[in-house]
Amino acid sequence: MFFNVPVRRKFLKTKSTELSHVSRLVTCYALAYPEVEFKLDHAGKKTIDVPSVKSPQERVFQLLGEKVAERLVPLDFERDGIRIRGFTSLPHEQRPNSHSLYLYVNGRMVRDKVLTHAIRFAYRDLIPSSSFPVVLLFVELDPTMIDVNVHPTKVEIRFHKSQTVHSAILHSIEKALLVNKANLSDLARSIPASAPTREGQRPGEIGRAFAPFSRHHQGSNFSFQRPASNRPFPGSAGPSFQDSGGTGPAPFPSESSP
């Protein structure tokens, strides 16, 4: 593999680290394309084996498992020519790093500070600043609103109207959490009273964490009724990844900021 570029071999990490990178890449694309079958074998063992399915919900169940799938709520929001869809987790479902964020723009997997900041800002009053939610985010917009030539692998992009994109993502997550507030109450009742949730917070206090959202959206048409229950489909749990956490987000700067 490295016959023509032997110097590249020096930059390889350990087998477990490289397998982790490959597994995450396959997982990301498998989540984006549920109609495609994905398989990953390592040392004669199947690391990922997910047959094609008809819906994103089924693929989420296959790769992330039943527990995670049941704690995700759907995203469906559109404004200013920007369509947001996918899934985001209720505050109980937390991860120690950003590997739980699966971000896509016009079908392509990306790493983007604007998207990440919007997600973390939406959860700023709900989870610790060092934790991350589980989010499967698909952003669809006019390709002319994106500059894709900012990274050799095209994994990083630049939005021409970053504030507009940030605002759309923030509102889509806030709306999804408000609409599914009833599910949060059920989760709180299922947690032992002795189990702290965030920085010593007890389950009885969880509802108050939604106060900033409720005040912000007072008078809105958002519904707090429980949505129809959709049981996920059988599958196999996917790999997990870990790295260091992060700090909470600062307010997103305006377009005119330097």
N, C-alpha and C positions, 0 to 999 in steps of 0.2 A: 504493500500500500504506500509505503514511504520511499520507494526506490528513487524517484525523481526529486523528492523533497525531504531528504533525511533530517534536515534541521528541525522540521516540524515534529519529529518524534520526540525531541527533547522536551517539548512543551506538554506532552501527555501526562495526565495525573495517574493515580492508581486505578486498577481495574474497577474497583467499586465506585470510584468517583466518576469515571467515564461512563459506566453503566447507568449511573444515576442521571447523567446528562442526557443520554440516549433515551432512557425510559421516560423522562419528563417530556422530551420532544415528541415522542410517539403518543404519549398521553394527551398532550395539547392538541395535536392534529386529530386524534381519535375523538376528542370532545367536540371539535369543530365540524366533523364530518361523520355523523352517526350512520349514514347510509353506506359507509365503506367499512369493510372488515379489516381489522388490524391485528397483526401478530408480531411478537418480539420474543425470540429465543436466545438464551444465553447458557452456554455450557450444557447443552442438551435439555435444558429446562425451559418451560414456557413462562416468561416474565409477564407478558401481556397477551391475552387471547380474547378478543371481543368480536363476536359476529356482527354483521350489519343489523341495524334496527331501524324502526320507522320514525322515532321521535328523539329529540335531545334528552328528554327525561329518562328514557330507557338507557341511553349511553352514559348519562351521569350515574345511574344506579350501577351499571356494569363496572365503571372505573373507580368511583368514589365510595360505593357501598350504600346499603339501605339507610344506615343511621344518618349519614350526611344528606342523602337525597331527601329524607323526610324533613330536614331542617332548612331546606332551601325554599325560597319563595320566588315566583316568576317576575321578571322585569319586562315591561312592555310600555314604551314611552316614545313619543315623537314630538319634536318641536324645532322650529327654524330649519327644517330640512334635514334634521339629524334623527335617526331611528335608533333607539336603544332597546335591546332585547337580551334575554339570558336568564340567569338565576343569581340570587344573592342570599347569603345565609342569615338566619336570625342571630341575634347577638350571642346566644349561648355557644354557637359553633365558631370556635376561634383557633387560630394557628399561630405559631411563634415566628413565622417569616412570610415573605411575600410570594412564596411558591404556591400559595393557595389562590393566587389571582391569575385567572386565565383570560387574557385580553386579546381581542381580535378587532381589527378595523378592516371593513370590506372583505372579510373572509380570511385575512392574513394575520397570523400570530405576531404580536408586537410587544415590545417593552416601552412604556411611555410614562413620563413623570406626570403629565396632565391627568391621564386616566387613573393612575395610582393615587394621586393626591385627592381627586374627587371622591374616590371610594373611601379613603381613610377619613376624609373630612365628613362624609355622611355618617360615619360611625363614631365620631369624635366624643359624643356623650354617652355611648353605649358600651364600648369595650375599652380595655386599658390601651394606652398609647403604644405599648410594645407588642400588641397583638394585631392580627389581621383576620378579616372575615374570609369566608370561602366565596369566591365570585367567579361566575362564568359570564363574561361581558362581551357582547357583540355590538359594535358601533358601525352603523351604515350611513354614509354620507357621500356627497358629490366628490369624486376623486380629485377635482380641481381644488378642493379645500385642503388638500394634504400635500406635503412635500416628502417624498419617499427617498430622496437622494441625500440622506444625512448619515447613513451608516452603510458600510460595504455589504453587509448581509441583508439589508433592508429591514432589519428587525426593529430599528428605531425610526420614528417618523416625526414630522413637525406639522402641527395644525396651524393654518393661517388665521383661524379665529378660535384660539385655544380657550378663551373665556366662555364662549358660547358652548363649546363641547363640554367643558368642565361643568357648567351650569346644568346642561341637559342630563348628565350622568348623576350629578348630585340630587336633582329633583326626582329622577327615576327611582333611585334607591330609597329616598325618603318616602316616596309614595308607596312603594312596594312594602316597606316595613309598616307603614301606617295601616294599609289595607289588611295586612296579616297580623295585626296586633293581637287578635284572639289566640293565635297559635302560640305567641309568647307566653300568655297566661297559662296555657296548658303545660308548657315546658317548665315554667316556674314551679307549678304544683308537683311535678314529677321529680324535682331535685330535693334531696334531703335538706332539712332545715339547717344542718350543721355545715353545709358546704358553701363556702364563700364563692362568689362569682367573679367579681372584679374589684381588686384592691379592697377586700374585706366586705364588699357589698353582699347582702343576704337576698335570697329569692324574694322575700316580701317587699324588698325595695326596688326590684327590677322595673316594675311598672312606672315608677317615678322617673326612670331614666328616659322615658319617652316624652317627658314634659316639654323639653325644647322643641320637639317635632310638633306636638299638639298645639303649642302656642303659636308656632310659625305658620301652621296650616289651619288656624281657627277660621271657621266660616267656609271652608272648602267643601267640595262635594265628595271627598274621599269616604269610602265605606269601611266600617270596622267589622263587617260580617265575615264569618268564616267562609272561605271559598270551598268549592266542591272538592272532596278528597280524591286524590289520584294516587293510587298505590303504585309504587315503582315495580319494575320487572326484574326477575332474577338475573344475577350476573356474578362476576368475581370482583373482589376488591383490588384496586390498583396499588402501585407503589407509593410510598410516602417519602417526602424530601424534607431536609432540615438545614437551616443555616441560622445566622444570628438575626435577632429581631431588629426593630427600629424605634424611632421616636415618633411622637404624634405630629400630625401635620400642622403647619402654620396656615393662616388664611391665604387663599389663592390670590395672587396679585392681579390687578386689573390690566387691561390691554395696554394702557398708557404707561404702566410702570416700566422702569428701565430694566 
